[in-house]
Amino acid sequence: MTISRGISRRSFIQTLGVVGAGLVAAPVLPVWAAGEDTSKLTTVKLAWGQTAVCQSPISVALKQGFFKKYGLNVEPVNFSGPTDALLQAIATGQADGGIGMALRWLKPLEQGFDVDLTVGTHGGCMRLLTSKDSGIKSVRDLVGKNVAVTDQASPLRNFFAIQLAKLGIDPDTQVNWVQYPADLFGEALRKGEVQALAADDPQGWLIKKHDGLIEVDNNLNGEYHNLACCVLGLRGSLVREQPEVARAITQAIIDAQQWTADHPAETAKIFAPFVPGNVSPDDIAAMLREHTHNHHSTGEQLRKEVVTYLNELKTIKVIREDTDAQRFAAHYVPDVLPATPAHQHSA
């Protein structure tokens, strides 16, 4: 197994070892399940991070009955571990599917995990933040600075490292990435231990609001406005052996994503009980309005997005130079839905 720079073989294996501990039966059940006969529905286990605002459409799909609409009885499984461990859970059948960040998942997929990507769910949850007096006005200004990240293989580190590499800056030697728990990001910045934060939502949005920070960059600028940062992964054997089930899960998620884009305030009220720290529905709705939940790419469009990320990850030596991006995308992004504009809607 070849492990990318920034994450050791030991730490990668230890991360995957938390899979069992990270999966627990979720206490929430779809409201339509109470008292209804689900014997004619296909039961699937869907893992989701209940505290991740960008996954709030799953709560919408449960609450509004989108899964049932497509013949599914979804058993939601609350996943509390890192997203690469979630990929392992899906590949080994502990869950039938789940949503994770593409820039976290593509390396394990390169190493052979049996998970297919069926829809890009949205963009816009990665932020580069700094204080007003830091002097950092662009990614270029990170040279010589300390930047807080949750881990050295985080999607946030990868994304902003790519932006540095595009400018001819070596992200490994010219920027110091410092690992902190996300809940200590604000304190690290206030103490001057770091000069910038690479944070995702909800923490990123909340820190920016509460501490009056400046957003230097995010993953909606330029070409990234029409790229998904998060993707739905389904167990490969499920896609091959039960394509109609894979199609149903994918379409239900698309419907929920679009409903979220159309009804951010209502989505926020549905999802608010899952977010720790008494985050208000108004704040959640504001986050959702900054995400592109109406971007849900499938098929050829998603393959193009995966190719883009793969080639960019090569620039920071996460993906092997000899990996054929086109073949990779063709293998891991199947056509589970008819290629219609409705299924390839972009912001």
N, C-alpha and C positions, 0 to 999 in steps of 0.2 A: 504494500500500500504506500503510495507516494503522498506525503503530506505537504501542503503548501507552506511557504515562508510565513512565519508569524504564529503558527500553531504546531506544537510538537505532536508526535505520534502518541505519546503518553497522555497528553491533555485531551487529544481528540477521542481516544478510547475511554478516558474517564468521563468525558462529556456524554458519550453514548451510553455509558453505564448508568446514567440517571434516568433512563427512559422509564423503567418500571415505576420509579418513585414519582416521576412527573405526570403520570396518567392516573387520574382518579375519576370515578363516576361523578358527573356533574349533578348538583341538586336540582337544577332547573329542568323542567319538562315543558314541551310545547303545550300551550293552553288547550289546543284542540284535542290533545291526547286523553284528557281526563274524561272518563266515561265513554269513550268511543272505541269501537271495535277496530283494532289495527291488524287483525289476523290476515287481511288481504293485502297488506302493505309489505314491502321489502324492508327488512330491518338492516340498517347500516350504522356503524360507529364513526362519528365525526369528531375529531379532536379540535379543540379551539382554545386559544388563550383568552380566558374570560376577562382579563384586565387590559387587553390590547384593543384600543378604540378602533383601530383599522379593521378589526374582526367583528365589529358590532353588527354587520349585516347577517351574521349567523344567528344572532339573537332575534333579528327581524324575521329571518326565515322560519325559526321555531315559533315565534309569537304569531305571525301572520299566516302560518300554514302553507308556506311555499313548498316545503318538502312533501307534505301530504298531497298537494296538488299534482305532483309527479309520481305518486305511488310509493312514497318512502316513509318509513317510520324511523326517524333519526334518533339514535341514542347519543346525546352530546356527552363528550368526555373532556373534562377540564384538564388542560395540559399546562403544567406550571414550569416545565423545564425549558431549556434553550431550543431554538427552532431546528437546529441540526439534529438534536435528539428526537424531535418530533418526526423528522424525516425517517429516522431509523424505526420509530414506532409504526409508521405507515408501511414501510418496506417489509417489516416482520409480521404484519397482520394484527398488531395490537390495536390499530385503528384502520378504518377503510380509507380515510382521507383527512386532510387538514390544510390550513393555510399558513404559509411561511414566506420569508423574504428570499427573493430570487438570488440575491448576492450572497446569501448564506448557503443556499441549497445546491448551487451549481457545481461546487467542488466535490461534495459527496456523490452527486450523480455521476460526475466524471469517473469516480472510482467504482461505479457499478450498482448503485442502489436501485432496486426495482420499484421505482415510483414514476408515474407519468404526470406531466403538467398539463392540465386541461383548460385552465382559464387564468389570465392575468386579472387580478381583482381590482386593483386601483393603484394610484401613485400618490406621492406627496407627504409621506410620514417621516422623512429624514431631514434633519435640520443641523446646520452649523451655526452655533450661537457664540456670542461674546459680549463683554460689557461695553458700555458706550465709550469708555475712555481707554480702551485697549489699543487703539490705533490699527486694528485689523479691519480692513475694508473689503478684502477679497480673499479667495483661497490662496493666492500668491503670497499674501502677508503671513501665512502660517510658517514660513521658513524660519527655523530657529526657535519656534514656539512649542509649548507643551499643550497637547490637545487631549482632553479626557475622552476615553472610550470604555465601553463595558468589558471588552476583551479584544485581544489582538487579531482575532479573525472576524470581528463584528462586521455586519453589512455596512454600517455607517463608516467604519474605518476604510473598508474596501471602496466605498463610493467616493469619499473625498480624497482618498489616495489616488484613485483614477483621475480625478480632476487635476491633482497636482502633477501627475505623470504627463498629462496632456500639455502642461505648461513647460515641460522639460525639467521639472523638479523631482528629485528622487525622494519619494515619500518615506523610504526606510531610513535614510541617513540625514535628511535635511529637516525632518519634522519629528518631534518626540511624542509618541502616542503613549499616554499614561492611563493605566487601567484603574477604574474606580467603579464601585456599585453605583447604579444610576441615581439612587436617592442621595448620594453624596456629591453629585456633580455641582450643584449650586454652591455648596460649602467650599469645594476645591477651588472654584472660580473666585469666590470672595476672599479666600486666603491667599490668592496669588500662586497657588500650586500649579495651576494651569491657566492658560490665557484664552482658551476656547473649548467648546463642548461639541461633540458629535453625538447628538441625541435624537431618539425617535419618539413618536407620540405614544402615550399621552405625556410622558415626562418632559419631552422637549417643548411642547406647546405650553405646558403649565409653568415650567421654569422661565421661559421667555416672558410670559405674562406677569408672573409674581415678582421676578427680579428685574424687570424692565430691560431685558437684554435685546441686543441687535441680532437679527437673522442675516448672516453674511451670505449664506447660500442654502439651497435645498435641492431636492430631486424633482423639481418641476420647471427648472430653468431650461430654456432652449429645447434641444431635442428630447429632453427627458419629460417634457410636458405630456407627451403621448406614449410614454413607456410605463408599464406596470412595475411597481417595486415588489408587490406581493402576489403570490400565485397559489392556486389551488392544486395540491398534489393528491393523486389517488393511487392506491395500491395497484401496481402493474398487473398482477394477476386478475384483479377485478375488472380492469379495462379490457383485458384480453378475453376473459371468460364470461363476463356479464356486461357487454357494451351498453345495453339498454339502461342498466343501473348507473353506469358511469355518466351516461348522457343525462339521466334524470338529476343526479347530484349536481352536475355542472350547470344545467339550466336553472335549477332552483337557486343556486348561488348567484347566477347572473341576474335573475329576477330580484333577488334580495338586494344586490348591489345597486341596481337601478332604482329600487324603491327607496333605498337609503339616500341616493343622490337627489331624488325628487322630494323626499320628506325628512330632511336632516333633524328638524326639531322633534318629530315623532320618534325617529330612531333613537335620538338621545334619551328620551324618556324611557324607552324600552331597555336601553343598555345601561343607564345610569346605576341601577342597583348592583351591577357587577364591578364597578370601578372603585377601588379602595380610596379612602381619604375624603369621602363626601364631595367628590367633584360634581359641580352643578350640571344639570342638563343643558343649560345655556352654554357652558364652556365646552361640553362635549359636542353640541351642535356646531359651535364655531370651528372646532377642529375638523369635523366632518365636511364642513363647507370648504375647507382648504385642501381636502383630498379630492382625487378624481375618481369617485366611486361610479361614475358613468363611463369609465374606461374599463371595459371588460373584454380583453382581446382573447381570441381563440384561434385554433388552426394556423393558417399561414401567417396571420398578423402576429400571433404569439411566438411563432418560430422566428420571425424577424427580430423580435425583441430579445429573445434568448440568444440569438447569434450576436446581436450588439453587445450584450453583457459579457458573453464568453470572450469575444475579441478584446473588450476593454479589460477584463480580468487578466488576460495574457500580459497586458502592459505592466501589471504590478506582480507578475509571476505567481498568481494564484492558480490559474489554469495553465496546463502545459502548452508550450508553444506548438507542439505537433498535434494537438487535439483539433480535429476537423469540426469547426463550429456548425457547418451546415448539416453534416451527418449526425452530430450530437442532437441538434434541434429536431431533425427528422425522426430520430429514435425516441426522444423523450416527450415530444409534443404531438400526440395523435390527433386525428380529426374525429372528435366525438360528437360534434354537432354539424348540421348543414352549414356551409359557408354562405351565410346571408348577412346583409348589413346589420341586422338586429343583433347578431352575435359578435360583430366586430366593431361595435360602437366605440368611438373615442371621444374624449373631451375636445 
